[in-house]
Amino acid sequence: MIQKVVALSFPPSTTMDKLSSLARFKNACPFLGKTAPSTLRSLSTAVSPRFPSLSALTERATACPVMGPALDVRSKQIVAGYASVAANADVEKIHKDKGVFPPPGATVEMCPHASAARAAARMAEDLAAAARKKAQLSKDEVAQAAAAGCPFHQKAAAEARKAAAPAPAPAPTPVTAHNAKKHSGFDYEKFYINELDKKRKDASYRYFNNINRLANKFPVAHTARVTDEVEVWCANDYLGMGNNPVILETMHRTLDKYGHGAGGTRNIAGNGANHLALEQELAKLHRKPAALVFSSCYVANDATLSTLGSKLPDCILFSDTMNHASMIQGMRHSGAKKVIFKHNNLEDLENKLKQYPKEQPKIIAFESVYSMCGSIGPIKEICDLAEKYGALTFLDEVHAVGLYGPRGAGVAEHLDYDAHAAAGDSPDPIPGSVMDRVDIITGTLGKAYGAVGGYIAGSEEFVDMVRSYAPGFIFTTSLPPATVAGARASVVYQKNYVGDRQLKQVNVREVKRRFTELDIPVVPGPSHIVPVLVGDAALAKAASDKLLSEHNIYVQSINYPTVARGEERLRITVTPRHTLEQMDKLVKAVDQIFNELGINRLKDWKRLGGRAGVGMTAGPEPEVQPIWTDAQLGLLDGTTPHTLRNGEKAVVDKHAVTMARAEFNDLLGPISGPVQCSRTVYQHAQPEVKRQTHRMKTGAGVPLSRDIPVPPPAVSVSA
Ligand SMILES: Cc1ncc(COP(=O)(O)O)c(C=O)c1O
């Protein structure tokens, strides 16, 4: 089959460049750990003189006793994945199966599946040849590497010695996985392996990068090695509030006074003034009577929808196709009937709503900003339908709170921008406003507010019911006081300073404009999300890996199941803290990688009939009006904050700082003067303390019951 594939004329392979994402192995591999990043980079970018589809680094890796077999297996998997891509008929069948219908005149050469197959086949051939060469490695070479300190080679050398020994050791009991505990009965480890294999086979296995965002260098992070720094372009700390000075100051002060953990559930010892004040603040933000904080918005959505769906008699849940997993889980857990409507499609929603009597309880669950494509839900129109058919509206504003509206309350607030700006900090609803018409709003404290946690806001009785019935709220330790205080300071700060929101949108517009200029396909949308379409899982991962390893830019690739197959993308998040120079670098790097990997440009998608909203029409792309107007951004009166240049400090708004500090006068005491965002507790460096390994009393061979007194059976208490 490989020969059959190779018989086509192949462009140089790029698939194995994925292997240049090495950071996460540095701690485990002595070669990677000891080799300078610059050497690794040049090895990973240099083409192997013998095997043109491999990098010099990959060729080296084939000689490693650990990586060699792994590469062999991987190359076989890749080829197996593309094995049927042998001829035009096969490509056509794949397209048909995937629901892709290329326009007349499109050739196999234009197809990303076929080109990936060719690249895979070329690479597999080269890997096989490199492996054959490796098999001829002399014992001396292995011994040399072993002597240089590589434990894997030492192990290989030892194994070689053992193999040469006359009497082989008795065969060990077969194990199912590395270091696996063997259970009698069901083979649990084998089960895990099979489940993971399924993920790897359908390319949905997730790789997590080690990214440590630095408070003093936003948006820079270090990777697994503290000296390797990268610029982060995909974090959901949308405004950089994770290190805003007044937030850090508030958190330090709260930590000093109240310590770390909350100490219990809200029911038992974990319900303090900080939690209550945050809920009051959130209710005020959305001009709703009440709010309730959860450990995350995933939990808030799940707990609320499952409680409502199971309690409301014969409730029907109407769900947008693109709803987040947290809502989908909540609906599933409720056991209620679910009806899915097409994304943002009012006609489809109405057709489905009208099939049920008005008196039957219904909930329409949807989002304001859909985070993977950047579309915005028609909130007002959905409220109209809800009123007409007797439904509750459940609006997830997770990707909008902090980012839209004059006070950061979200898109529902933004739709009546001037009225909300005029109403200021009044807690009262504005009758007839979109935000007032939405029954339930959910939001996160973990994205634009830079903290962690989630919440719901709505009527007092609704909130009290969820508080009283939802296990996801009741039976878990509440958020730490310092986290809750930091989140509240963040909400107050953003309510009093619109500049971060404006600058974010200005920078988003600029990055989108530059991509468009270079014919780089951006899924069109009116929000702050910048989804760059790649359209292939392996290519998206390769692009992300190349950005990280060759340009020190971190943009995670988004693959199935987060987006549909064939709609894989790089989801770029631009913040008000990214500088002009960083934008230049990002755009250039993406452009270069599109060239190197042969990723489809906008014109290619147009020729292919379009994908994911990109290139759907033959002419110029239809213009999408951003939700922030020029006037709201201050572009008409010249009040827009300016994009930062390298070395410039981000604005910290004095008035917003004063307002945020004032909220904590009662709990922490008044504070004035420069913001104290760090604590210098390590003024006197201590001599290094050597790590000691203590033998635990309950260590090997000591029966647990001897060390730990077993309490008498107790009545089980849950909180
Ligand atoms: C639309 C949406 N809702 C809810 C959540 C969950 O929010 P949290 O991160 O607070 O759990 C997410 C998380 O990404 C999301 O995208």
The ligand as a Gaussian input file, in Angstrom:
#p B3LYP/6-31G(d) Opt

LIG

0 1
 C      -19.291000      28.346000      26.755000
 C      -18.653000      27.850000      28.000000
 N      -19.415000      27.660000      29.082000
 C      -18.882000      27.212000      30.233000
 C      -17.539000      26.950000      30.345000
 C      -16.977000      26.484000      31.642000
 O      -16.430000      27.575000      32.317000
 P      -15.356000      27.354000      33.473000
 O      -14.035000      27.398000      32.815000
 O      -15.595000      28.449000      34.452000
 O      -15.645000      26.017000      34.049000
 C      -16.704000      27.145000      29.241000
 C      -15.251000      26.879000      29.358000
 O      -14.471000      27.003000      28.499000
 C      -17.278000      27.597000      28.030000
 O      -16.531000      27.777000      26.946000

